[in-house]
Every structure is written in structure tokens, then in C-alpha cells.
Amino acid sequence: MSTTTETTLQRPLLPTRPLGKTGVQVTQLGLGGLYGVAQLSGHEQAVEIINRAIDLGINYIDTASRYGNGASELNIGVVMRQRRDEVFLTSKSHNPTYDGTLALVERSLARLQTDHLDLYQHHFLGQSLHLEQLQTGHSAREAMERLRDEGVIRFIGVTAHSARLLADALEDYAYDTALITLNPAHAVMQDVDHLERFFRVAQARGTGVIAMKVVERGNLVRRGLRMEQLLPWTLSHPVATAIVGVDNIAQLEENVRLARAFSPMSPEAMAALEAEAQAD
């Protein structure tokens, strides 16, 4: 089975950051697998978005078996058939059991038209599954270890909306990555008082941090906040990449422009934006 071995993937047209201790460099903007990418009814547009993202230099693509009831993986798979070696491809399992996760990964591989994933993650700790379930014998964690040993996946990650649960998970197990909600409005962010602890634990363990919900399904933009505020705020944290879903090519190209032009915000500017975003 062939796997991508380069530490820096192709088309580095966007700034890259290290994904924790994995040795992989990922673009600081990633493509989210929801919204336009997850529509079977808009298959042609979804394929166009994915191809354009890779053309613009994005090398991190996020999806999950649940997105669009499999439509996201199916749409991405059409592109992966020709361009698999150009991206760091990720998916997720929402099943806490050993057998359930093995079944899900087989389905994901078939949809994505690939024989391996770069990153496979426990999906939504605290809702779809719980840390206690992963600590038992014959769990999804053991299934992922087997998949890693067999070369079906390269790295193991965990996702959650709660900074506390993610910090607990990183203290419990040597996850390669952690996917966390991160935006200045603290929308869909749980246990924000544990955010500093989470980043501290992640840094100590060399865990690659991935940010999501930068615009909170577009709700923050509809409230009057602008992408040129939201994306820099998120990227000013110690994250490897921020994954953002889009509805069309214009949104994608604007996000890429902002990622290329990124410069870190000062702590004062970040605090001011948080105050503005949370004022409502």
C-alpha cells in the first residue's frame, strides 16, 4: 500500500505550519467537508470547490462519515481518484466500538476512493462517544491502533467542542491531533475556562491542534462579523490549521486570500474582537 511520506505536501502556495509532532506541514487554511462539499444534489459544484481548493494550495481536507450522510466523502472521493497524493486527507469515526469503527473506516475508504487516510479521528467526544468508552478493551481506540499498525491510517486524533474534554483526552492518551471549536464569539465552544489548559497540554505533548467552527456555520458572519476578523483571530492561536467550509468558489478564494495575507493579531486586538463578538 502506498502512503504519502513527504513532510511537506505538494503545492505549498499557502503558508504552512507543523501538525504537532507528526512531521507533516499543513497549510494554515484547510477545507471543511460540510456545506457545499457535502451536497449530493450539488455534486458538480462540490467537485469544483475541492479541485479549486487544491489548485489554490490547500493541502488539508477534513471530512467525516456523517457529513451529508456520506455525500461529503463521496464528493471528495471523485477528486481523490486523481489527486490523492496532493493532500493530507482526514475523516472521523463516531462509533465508540472496535467493530463499529473498523466497519466505518472501510466505508469511508470506499467512498473516498483511497486505500489509506492520513488522519482518522474520534468524532465528537462528549456526544457521539465518551472518553470512558475509549478506555475499555476492544474499543474504537484499539481499532485505530490496529489500523495504524496496518498502514491504513497514519495518525490518530480526537475531536470535541469542549476544551475540558479534549484536555482530559490528551492527558489520557497520546493523540496525534485534537480538533477544537475556536472563534471569538465562543460560539459552540464548551468549557472555555479550560481553553488555556487545553493548549498547555497540547503543547506539552506535541499534539497538533486543528481549529473548526471559525464562522460557526456562517452565523457569526450573519451577525455582522467579518471573515477578515474571524480567520486572523483563530490563526493567532497555537493551531496548525483552521478548517473552513464554504458554499461556493468565491468564499473559498476569499478565505485563501486572507490566509495568505495573515499576520498575527496583538493580544489587545484579539481581546477587543472577543468583546465585540460576545456583546450580543
Residue pairs with C-beta under 8 A, 6 or more apart in sequence:
1 115
1 116
1 151
1 152
2 115
2 116
3 116
3 151
3 154
4 85
4 88
4 118
7 23
7 24
7 25
8 16
8 24
8 25
9 24
9 25
9 26
9 59
9 86
9 87
9 88
10 59
10 85
10 86
11 54
11 55
11 57
11 59
11 86
12 25
12 27
12 57
12 59
13 56
13 57
13 260
14 27
14 28
14 29
14 56
14 57
14 58
14 59
14 256
14 259
14 260
15 27
15 28
15 259
15 260
15 262
16 25
16 26
16 27
16 28
16 59
17 25
17 26
17 28
17 239
17 240
17 241
18 24
18 25
18 208
18 240
19 25
19 26
19 88
19 176
19 177
19 208
19 240
19 241
20 176
20 177
20 202
20 206
20 207
20 208
20 209
20 240
21 176
21 206
21 207
21 208
22 154
22 155
22 176
22 177
22 208
24 88
24 118
24 208
26 59
26 60
26 88
26 208
26 240
26 241
27 57
27 58
27 59
27 60
27 241
27 259
28 235
28 239
28 240
28 241
28 242
28 259
28 262
29 58
29 60
29 231
29 241
29 242
29 243
29 244
29 255
29 256
29 259
30 58
30 60
30 61
30 62
30 210
30 241
30 242
30 243
30 244
31 37
31 49
31 50
31 53
31 58
31 60
31 61
31 62
31 243
31 244
31 245
31 246
31 252
32 62
32 212
32 243
32 244
32 245
32 246
33 61
33 62
33 63
33 64
33 67
33 72
33 73
33 76
33 245
34 67
34 68
34 72
34 245
35 245
35 246
35 247
36 42
36 45
36 46
36 49
36 245
36 246
36 247
36 248
37 46
37 49
37 50
37 63
37 67
37 68
37 72
37 75
37 76
37 245
37 246
38 46
38 67
38 68
38 71
38 72
38 75
39 45
39 46
39 68
39 71
39 75
40 68
40 71
40 74
40 75
43 75
43 78
45 248
46 71
46 75
47 75
47 78
47 79
48 249
49 246
49 248
49 249
49 252
50 61
50 75
50 76
50 78
50 79
51 79
51 83
52 249
52 252
52 253
53 61
53 252
53 256
54 79
54 83
54 86
54 87
56 252
56 253
56 256
57 256
58 87
58 256
59 86
59 87
59 88
60 87
60 88
60 90
60 241
60 243
61 76
61 87
61 88
61 89
61 90
62 90
62 179
62 210
62 212
62 243
63 72
63 73
63 76
63 89
63 90
63 91
63 92
63 112
64 72
64 73
64 91
64 92
64 94
64 123
65 73
65 91
65 92
65 93
65 94
65 104
65 107
65 108
65 111
65 123
66 92
66 94
66 123
67 73
68 75
70 107
70 111
73 91
73 108
73 111
73 112
74 111
76 89
76 111
76 112
77 111
77 112
77 113
77 114
78 113
80 87
80 89
80 112
80 113
80 114
81 113
84 113
84 114
88 118
88 119
89 112
89 114
89 117
89 118
89 119
90 117
90 118
90 119
90 120
90 121
90 157
91 105
91 108
91 112
91 117
91 119
91 120
91 121
92 120
92 121
92 122
92 123
92 159
93 100
93 101
93 104
93 105
93 120
93 121
93 122
93 123
93 140
93 143
93 144
94 104
94 123
94 124
94 128
94 129
95 101
95 103
95 104
95 128
95 129
95 140
96 122
96 128
96 129
96 130
96 133
96 134
96 139
96 140
97 133
97 138
97 139
97 140
97 143
98 138
98 139
98 140
98 142
98 143
99 143
100 140
101 140
101 143
101 144
102 143
102 146
102 147
105 117
105 120
105 143
105 147
105 152
105 153
108 117
109 115
109 116
109 117
109 152
115 152
116 151
116 152
116 153
116 154
117 152
117 153
117 154
118 153
118 154
118 155
119 153
119 154
119 155
119 156
119 157
119 176
119 177
120 144
120 147
120 153
120 155
120 156
120 157
121 156
121 157
121 158
121 159
121 177
121 179
122 129
122 134
122 140
122 141
122 144
122 157
122 158
122 159
123 129
123 159
124 159
124 160
124 161
125 131
125 158
125 159
125 160
125 162
125 165
125 166
125 169
126 160
126 161
126 162
126 165
126 190
127 161
129 140
131 165
131 168
131 169
131 172
133 139
133 140
134 140
134 141
134 169
134 173
135 141
135 172
141 156
141 173
144 153
144 156
145 156
147 153
148 154
148 155
148 156
155 176
155 177
156 175
156 176
156 177
157 175
157 176
157 177
157 178
157 179
157 208
157 210
158 166
158 169
158 170
158 173
158 175
158 177
158 178
158 179
159 178
159 179
159 180
159 212
160 166
160 169
160 178
160 179
160 180
160 190
161 180
161 181
161 188
161 189
161 190
161 213
162 190
162 191
162 194
163 180
163 189
163 190
163 191
163 192
163 193
163 194
163 195
163 197
163 198
164 190
164 191
164 194
164 197
164 198
165 190
165 191
166 178
166 180
166 198
167 194
167 197
167 198
167 201
167 202
169 175
169 178
170 178
170 198
170 201
170 202
170 205
170 207
171 201
174 205
175 205
175 207
176 207
176 208
177 207
177 208
177 209
177 210
177 240
178 198
178 202
178 207
178 208
178 209
178 210
179 210
179 211
179 212
179 243
180 198
180 209
180 210
180 211
180 212
181 187
181 188
181 189
181 190
181 211
181 212
181 213
181 216
182 189
182 211
182 212
182 213
182 214
182 234
182 237
182 239
182 242
183 189
183 213
183 214
183 215
183 216
183 220
183 230
183 233
183 234
183 277
184 225
184 229
184 230
184 233
184 270
184 273
184 274
184 276
184 277
184 278
185 216
185 220
185 223
185 225
185 274
185 277
185 278
186 192
186 274
186 277
186 278
187 213
187 216
187 219
187 220
188 213
188 216
189 195
189 213
199 209
199 237
199 238
201 207
202 209
202 238
203 238
208 240
209 237
209 238
209 239
209 240
210 239
210 240
210 241
210 242
210 243
211 234
211 235
211 237
211 239
211 241
211 242
211 243
212 242
212 243
214 230
214 231
214 234
214 242
214 243
214 244
215 221
215 225
215 227
215 230
215 244
220 230
220 277
221 227
221 230
223 280
225 276
225 277
227 254
227 255
227 258
228 258
229 273
231 242
231 244
231 255
231 258
231 259
231 262
232 258
232 262
232 263
232 264
232 265
233 265
233 270
233 273
233 274
234 242
235 242
235 259
235 262
235 264
236 264
236 265
236 270
244 255
246 252
246 255
265 273
